[in-house]
Amino acid sequence: MDQHTGYIVREGAPFIGGLGILTVALFWLGFKAVAVVAFAAMLFVVFFFRNPERTVPGEKGILVSPADGRVLKVEEVQLDGLLKGRFRKVSIFMNIFNVHVNRAPFTGRVEKIEYHGGKFLSANLDKASADNEKNSLLIRTEEGKAFLTIQIAGLIARRIVCWVGEGLEVTRGQRFGLICFGSRLEVVLPLESKILVQAGQKVRAGETPIGVL
């Protein structure tokens, strides 16, 4: 069940509250110009942590995008980690203006979550996939098919948030986490999966079909 509803995700509250207090303090102390800058920053943070509702497709077998953003690359990869063998991978880049709430591509059980510390290279670079801080979710469908959804921190992003745990069921389009301030999401699918997006295409989390299992 998706419990993370509301216009703003709760992780944004400390940032918004802190900037709000700073704005009032600066204005009270007479630094009105700086207070205006702090207020503008607060409005941006409210915008960044927005959490809109989405209409999730109901067609059988459809995987939806886990993130808002732009498809960087669709490729075939060799893996030797949570999944082993050759797979298809869709990489999506989120800039600071995109919605950063992440959604499950498909319904299934979270079989394994694996976190790796790393660098904070710009998330649109290919080497960010291997070198950056990341959080990988291995999800297995009712039919036994497994796929990965990988949250990757970027140049500015310094916090990966995951709201689900191992053993929990997620449904297609369900919110499962976010990455603060610019990042990358990857979906790794079985080789026989059909990919429905291409590099350069803009996608919306929970709505845009990206593939078929």
Residue pairs with C-beta under 8 A, 6 or more apart in sequence:
1 174
2 171
2 174
2 175
3 163
4 10
4 51
4 101
4 163
4 175
5 51
5 53
6 51
7 50
7 51
7 52
8 16
8 46
8 49
8 50
8 51
9 49
9 51
9 101
9 178
11 49
11 161
11 178
11 180
12 45
12 46
12 48
12 49
15 45
15 49
16 42
16 45
16 46
16 49
19 38
19 39
19 41
19 42
19 45
20 42
22 38
23 35
23 38
23 39
23 42
24 35
26 32
26 34
26 35
26 38
27 35
48 96
48 100
48 181
49 100
50 99
51 99
51 101
51 175
52 99
54 103
54 173
54 204
54 205
54 206
54 207
55 206
55 207
56 64
56 172
56 173
56 206
56 207
57 64
57 172
57 207
57 209
59 209
61 212
61 213
62 106
62 172
62 209
62 211
62 212
63 105
63 106
63 147
63 172
63 187
63 189
63 193
63 209
63 210
63 211
63 212
63 213
64 103
64 105
64 106
64 172
64 173
64 205
64 206
64 207
64 208
64 209
64 210
65 92
65 103
65 105
65 197
65 203
65 204
65 205
65 206
65 207
65 208
65 209
65 210
66 92
66 102
66 103
66 104
66 105
66 149
66 185
66 187
66 205
67 92
67 94
67 98
67 100
67 102
67 103
67 185
67 203
67 205
68 94
68 98
68 99
68 100
68 203
68 204
68 205
69 92
69 93
69 94
69 95
69 98
69 185
69 202
69 203
70 92
70 93
70 95
70 200
70 201
70 202
70 203
71 90
71 91
71 92
71 197
71 198
71 199
71 200
71 201
71 202
71 203
71 210
72 91
72 92
72 93
72 124
72 184
72 199
73 89
73 90
73 91
73 126
73 199
74 88
74 89
74 90
74 91
74 195
74 197
74 198
74 199
75 88
75 89
75 91
76 86
76 87
76 88
76 89
76 191
77 86
77 87
77 88
77 89
77 188
78 85
78 86
79 85
79 86
79 87
79 188
81 114
81 136
82 112
82 114
82 136
82 138
82 148
83 138
83 146
83 148
83 188
85 191
86 191
87 188
87 189
87 190
87 191
88 188
88 189
88 190
88 191
88 193
88 195
88 211
89 186
89 187
89 188
89 189
90 186
90 187
90 189
90 195
90 197
90 210
90 211
91 129
91 184
91 185
91 186
92 184
92 185
92 186
92 187
92 203
93 123
93 124
93 184
94 100
94 123
94 154
94 179
94 182
94 183
94 184
94 185
95 182
96 156
96 181
96 182
99 204
99 205
100 178
100 179
100 180
100 181
100 183
101 175
101 177
101 178
101 205
102 149
102 151
102 175
102 176
102 177
102 178
102 179
102 185
102 205
103 173
103 174
103 175
103 176
103 205
103 206
104 139
104 149
104 170
104 171
104 172
104 173
104 174
104 176
105 139
105 147
105 149
105 172
105 187
105 210
105 211
106 139
106 141
106 147
106 172
106 213
107 141
107 142
107 169
107 170
107 171
107 172
108 139
108 140
108 141
108 142
108 147
108 169
108 170
109 139
109 140
109 167
109 168
109 169
109 170
110 137
110 138
110 139
110 164
110 165
110 166
110 167
110 168
110 169
110 170
111 138
111 139
111 140
111 146
111 166
112 136
112 137
112 138
112 166
113 135
113 136
113 137
113 138
113 162
113 164
113 165
113 166
114 135
114 136
114 138
115 134
115 135
115 136
115 160
116 133
116 134
116 135
116 136
117 133
118 131
118 132
118 133
118 134
118 153
119 128
119 131
119 132
119 133
120 132
120 133
120 153
120 154
120 155
120 156
120 157
120 158
121 127
121 128
121 131
121 132
121 154
121 155
122 128
122 154
122 155
123 132
123 152
123 153
123 154
123 155
123 157
123 182
123 183
123 184
124 154
124 184
128 152
128 154
128 184
129 152
129 184
129 186
132 152
132 153
132 154
132 184
133 152
133 153
133 160
134 150
134 151
134 152
134 153
134 160
135 150
135 151
135 160
135 162
135 177
136 148
136 149
136 150
136 151
137 148
137 149
137 150
137 151
137 162
137 164
137 176
138 146
138 147
138 148
139 146
139 147
139 148
139 149
139 170
140 146
141 147
141 213
143 213
145 190
145 213
146 190
147 187
147 188
147 189
147 190
147 213
148 186
148 187
148 188
149 176
149 185
149 186
149 187
150 185
150 186
150 187
150 188
151 160
151 162
151 177
151 179
151 183
151 185
152 179
152 183
152 184
152 185
152 186
153 159
153 160
153 179
153 183
154 179
154 181
154 182
154 183
154 184
155 182
156 181
156 182
157 179
157 180
157 181
157 182
157 183
158 180
158 181
159 179
159 180
160 177
160 179
160 183
161 177
161 178
161 179
161 180
162 176
162 177
163 175
163 176
163 177
164 170
164 176
164 177
170 176
172 206
173 206
173 207
187 210
187 211
189 195
189 211
189 213
190 213
193 211
193 212
193 213
194 211
194 212
195 210
195 211
196 209
196 210
196 211
196 212
197 203
197 208
197 209
197 210
197 211
203 210
